[in-house]
Amino acid sequence: MKAKPRVKICCIASLEEAQAAISAGASALGLVSAMPSGPGVIEEDVIAEIARRVPPPIGTFLLTSETSAEAIIAQQRRCGTNTLQLCDYVDASVYRELRRELPGIALVQVIHVTGPESIEVARAAAEHVHALLLDSGDTTLPVKLLGGTGRVHDWTVSRKIRESVKVPLFLAGGLKADNVAEAVAAVEPFGLDLCSSVRTQGQLDVIKLEIFFAALAS
Ligand SMILES: O=C(O)c1ccccc1N[C@@H]1O[C@H](COP(=O)(O)O)[C@@H](O)[C@H]1O
């Protein structure tokens, strides 16, 4: 029997939400710093507090929209997370600089799956990072959409990406109890990542979390 994918709960806004997500079964938490759009942004001092208090081996992902090595390194040092989730695209030289300056910090590149052209983007990025995360944003819009859309993308493209890269892959974008089984069957990702569907009026909803984890387990 195949292992169930790990689950990352994103848009964590407080220590209480972090503890609720971990109790429900999350392996990793998403902590969203300044973004051009999206519902999950919190202040860096809150991110730093959560990152400091969460027990190992839980992944603490700092979601960043920064694209320069200097800005990303400074932000990671302020926040102290164990993982960087790069929500925008960066130059290959940036990955090299991050690896040199932040040894031990895992790098996860978000690929916004807009169509078959995303396969080559993913292949190129996979050479430089520890994992990819496939989401439903669009970096070409006047105000970039870097995640938190609540929308699914074309999972047949996601599947092709999974088969084209050697690094672990997280699937994100509109995942919920009602579609998680189909998503897992279609893509067979290492991990799942979700935000909107487990919230009610902006707050993490423990009942929705339970329903999601139950659907994944069934
Ligand atoms: O949630 C946000 O505010 C956000 C903003 C910018 C980039 C990423 C963001 N969140 C990430 O988006 C995915 C998918 O969210 P959803 O489940 O479709 O609502 C989420 O897992 C976060 O990683």
The ligand as a MOL file (V3000), in Angstrom:
LIG
                    3D

  0  0  0     0  0            999 V3000
M  V30 BEGIN CTAB
M  V30 COUNTS 23 24 0 0 0
M  V30 BEGIN ATOM
M  V30 1 O -2.4560 32.3450 1.2940 0
M  V30 2 C -1.8510 33.3550 0.9180 0
M  V30 3 O -2.1140 34.4960 1.3130 0
M  V30 4 C -0.7590 33.2190 -0.0540 0
M  V30 5 C -0.3140 34.3640 -0.6670 0
M  V30 6 C 0.7140 34.3120 -1.5730 0
M  V30 7 C 1.3220 33.1040 -1.8450 0
M  V30 8 C 0.8710 31.9230 -1.2530 0
M  V30 9 C -0.1830 31.9530 -0.3570 0
M  V30 10 N -0.6600 30.7760 0.2100 0
M  V30 11 C -0.3430 29.4970 -0.3540 0
M  V30 12 O -1.2750 29.1290 -1.3480 0
M  V30 13 C -1.5180 27.7200 -1.2730 0
M  V30 14 C -2.8140 27.3560 -1.8630 0
M  V30 15 O -3.8660 27.9640 -1.1480 0
M  V30 16 P -5.3630 27.4500 -1.3340 0
M  V30 17 O -5.4820 26.1440 -0.6010 0
M  V30 18 O -5.6100 27.3390 -2.7900 0
M  V30 19 O -6.1680 28.5270 -0.6780 0
M  V30 20 C -1.4590 27.4720 0.2050 0
M  V30 21 O -1.2880 26.1570 0.4930 0
M  V30 22 C -0.2890 28.3700 0.6080 0
M  V30 23 O 0.9340 27.6670 0.3740 0
M  V30 END ATOM
M  V30 BEGIN BOND
M  V30 1 2 1 2
M  V30 2 1 2 3
M  V30 3 1 2 4
M  V30 4 1 4 5
M  V30 5 2 4 9
M  V30 6 2 5 6
M  V30 7 1 6 7
M  V30 8 2 7 8
M  V30 9 1 8 9
M  V30 10 1 9 10
M  V30 11 1 10 11
M  V30 12 1 11 12
M  V30 13 1 11 22
M  V30 14 1 12 13
M  V30 15 1 13 14
M  V30 16 1 13 20
M  V30 17 1 14 15
M  V30 18 1 15 16
M  V30 19 2 16 17
M  V30 20 1 16 18
M  V30 21 1 16 19
M  V30 22 1 20 21
M  V30 23 1 20 22
M  V30 24 1 22 23
M  V30 END BOND
M  V30 END CTAB
M  END
